[in-house]
Amino acid sequence: MEAQTKQRATRKRSSKQSSKPKQSKTVGSVKSIPQIQMLEIGTVSPDPTQPRKTFDEQSLNHLAQSIAEHGVLQPITVRKSNEGFVIVMEERRFRASKLAGLTTIPAMVRDYVDTDVLEVQIIENLQRKDGETTEKAEAIQFLLDRYEPVEITKRLGRSENFIRQRIKLAGLIEGFKACCLKV
């Protein structure tokens, strides 16, 4: 028993010595390491081009109650704009913080190239479990303009079947919109 413990300890020490330092990965064109800052909530605004359009009111109220009791546990992600800051990710947390009556919110300020913002927002929204199916389909259709379906499956960690179904749904949505405009 004692010999096994010594062997494990030796393996742990040797693996620590031989391990390479971990390199951080970046998403999009992030130019610096973001720091969490407390921003005045009035200087932060939702992104009008955010692909997620629907927010469940009851769920927002529950989150607002939790934030009022415990505070904001994870920061939102924003980018600078001429008028202050624009939300890149976590608009739901921002809305709930406003409902809870907060005057400041923790945020990571990042520098994104304009073309990367929408892609990051789409990927973040597609990874949500509570997202609207139609919004997910339209988001995948947007990504299809940039990537092959196989690349989309890798980026999202979803099956090819899931991606194909959403692409078909996006086509139906476009057909329905065109039909409605004719009426």
Secondary structure, 3 states (H helix, E strand, C coil): CHHHHHHHHHHHHHHHHHCCCCCCCCCCCCCCCCCEEEEEHHHEECCCCCCCCCCCHHHHHHHHHHHHHHCCCCCEEEEEECCEEEEEECHHHHHHHHHCCCCEEEEEECCCCHHHHHHHHHHHHHCCCCCCHHHHHHHHHHHHCCCCHHHHHHHHCCCHHHHHHHHHHHHHHHHHHHHHHHC
